[in-house]
Amino acid sequence: MANHKSAEKRIRANDAKRVRNRYQHKTTRTFVKKLKGTTVKSEASALLKEVSAMIDKLAKKNIIHWKKAANQKSKLAKFVNKLA
């Protein structure tokens, strides 16, 4: 249990950030799944732009590692380019 006022505030702030980070990460994963399920190239390329921005934001805020973000973006770009 926290003994200082600042420690109690830090606990509250960390909880708020954790919830926000989980929401953003889960939303991004949902969009990635939506992109993977797409079969139309024009639709997929538009969605890729949006998903790439979301992944970049997660990496910028250190929610995911920047190398993981790069790998995800690369694999998604390959997937979109393979579509007919």
N, C-alpha and C positions, 0 to 999 in steps of 0.2 A: 504494500500500500504506500502511496506517495505521502511524504511528510512535508513537502514544501508546496507553496502556492503555484510556483512556476512548474513544478513537476506534474501537478494536477492538470494545469493548462496544457502541458505538453502531451499528456495522455489523451485529453479531449481532442487536441489538434491531430494527433496521430490516428485516432479512430476515424475522424472525418476524412483525412487524406486516404486512409486505407479503403474506405467505402468508395470514394471517388475513383481511386486507381482501379479497384476491382470492376467498377461499372464500365470505365473506359476500356479496360482490357477485354472484358466480356463482349462489349459492343463491337470491338474490332474483330474478335474471333468470329462473331456472328456474320459480319460483313465478309470475312474471308471465306466462310462456308458458302455464303450466297454467291460469291464470285466463282468458287470452284464448281458450283452447280449450274453455272451459266453455260449455254451452248452457242449463243449468238456473239460473234466477235465484236461488233460495234457496241453492244450492250456491255460486254466484258471489259472492253478497253476504257469505257467511261467509268465503270465501277472500279477498275484498277487504279485510276487516278485518285479516286476518293479513298480507297483502302490504303494506298501508298502514303497519303497524307496522314491518315490515322496512325499508321505504323510509325511514321517519322515522329509524330507527337509523343507516342509512347516511349520511343527511344530517347527523345530529347529530355523527357521528365524522368528518365532512368527507371521506368516501370518494366521495360525489357532492355536487354543488352543491345548495344548498337550493332554488333555483329549478327545477332539473331534477327534484328530488323532488316539488315542488308540481305541475309539469306532468304527471309520470307519474301521480300520484295522481288528478289531475283527469280525465285521459284514461281511466283505468281505471274511475273512478266513472261517467263518461258511458257507457262500454261496458256496465257492469252495469245501469245504468238503462234502456238501450235493449232489454235482453233482455225477452222476453215472459213 
